[in-house]
Amino acid sequence: MLPGQRVELGISESSLLRSAMLVYLVPLLGLFIGAGLLQSLFANDLAAVLGAALAFILVRGWSLKLGEKHHYRPVILQIALPGQPLKIES
C-alpha cells in the first residue's frame, strides 16, 4: 500500500446487522436486566448500579471475544493507485 491510495472496504450485510446489535442492543439490555435483577433482589439503588456495572463488564468481555471472529472483520474489496478512481459497479 502506498500513501494516497484509495481503498474500498466491505463487510457482509448480516455481519453488519449482527455487529450493530452487539454494539448497541446487547449492552443496553444487559444494563437494564442487571440493574433490574439486583434492584429486585436487594431493593437498593446501589445494588441497581452495581448490577448495571456487572452486566456492562460481562457484555464487554463477551463482545471483545466475538469481535475476534473473522466474519466481523471488513475485507479489502479493491485498491486504486493515487489519482485513479475506484471502480463502481451497480
C-alpha positions in Angstrom: 0.0 0.0 0.0 1.2 3.5 -0.9 0.2 6.8 0.7 -2.7 8.3 -1.2 -4.1 5.0 -2.4 -7.9 4.7 -2.2 -9.2 1.5 -0.6 -12.7 0.1 -0.7 -13.7 -2.0 2.3 -16.6 -4.3 2.6 -18.5 -6.3 5.2 -21.4 -8.7 4.7 -24.9 -7.3 5.5 -25.6 -10.0 8.1 -22.4 -9.3 9.9 -23.1 -5.6 9.8 -26.5 -6.1 11.4 -25.2 -8.5 14.0 -22.4 -6.2 14.9 -24.7 -3.2 15.2 -26.9 -5.3 17.6 -23.9 -6.4 19.5 -22.7 -2.8 19.9 -26.0 -1.1 20.7 -28.7 -3.5 21.8 -26.9 -6.2 23.9 -25.2 -3.7 26.3 -28.4 -1.8 26.7 -30.4 -4.9 27.5 -27.6 -6.1 29.8 -27.6 -2.8 31.8 -31.4 -2.9 32.2 -31.5 -6.6 33.2 -28.6 -6.4 35.5 -29.9 -3.3 37.2 -33.4 -4.6 37.5 -32.4 -8.0 38.8 -30.2 -6.7 41.6 -32.7 -3.9 42.4 -35.4 -6.5 42.8 -33.2 -8.8 44.9 -31.8 -6.3 47.3 -34.3 -3.3 47.0 -31.4 -0.9 47.0 -30.3 1.7 44.4 -26.7 0.9 45.0 -27.4 -2.7 44.1 -29.0 -1.5 40.8 -25.9 0.5 40.0 -23.7 -2.5 40.8 -25.9 -4.8 38.7 -25.6 -2.5 35.8 -21.8 -2.2 36.2 -21.5 -6.0 36.4 -23.7 -6.5 33.3 -21.6 -4.0 31.4 -18.4 -5.8 32.3 -19.8 -9.2 31.3 -21.2 -7.9 28.0 -18.0 -6.0 27.2 -15.9 -9.2 27.7 -18.3 -11.2 25.6 -18.3 -8.6 22.8 -14.5 -8.5 22.7 -14.4 -12.3 22.4 -17.0 -12.1 19.5 -15.1 -9.3 17.8 -12.1 -11.6 17.2 -14.1 -13.7 14.8 -13.2 -13.3 11.2 -16.7 -12.7 9.8 -17.0 -9.4 11.8 -13.9 -8.0 10.2 -14.0 -5.9 7.0 -12.2 -7.1 3.9 -10.4 -5.1 1.2 -12.6 -5.1 -2.0 -10.3 -3.0 -4.2 -7.3 -0.8 -4.2 -6.8 2.1 -6.6 -3.5 3.9 -7.2 -3.2 7.5 -6.3 -5.1 9.7 -8.8 -7.1 6.8 -10.1 -10.8 6.4 -9.2 -12.3 3.3 -7.7 -14.4 1.2 -10.0 -18.1 1.4 -9.1 -20.2 -1.5 -10.1 -24.0 -1.5 -9.8 
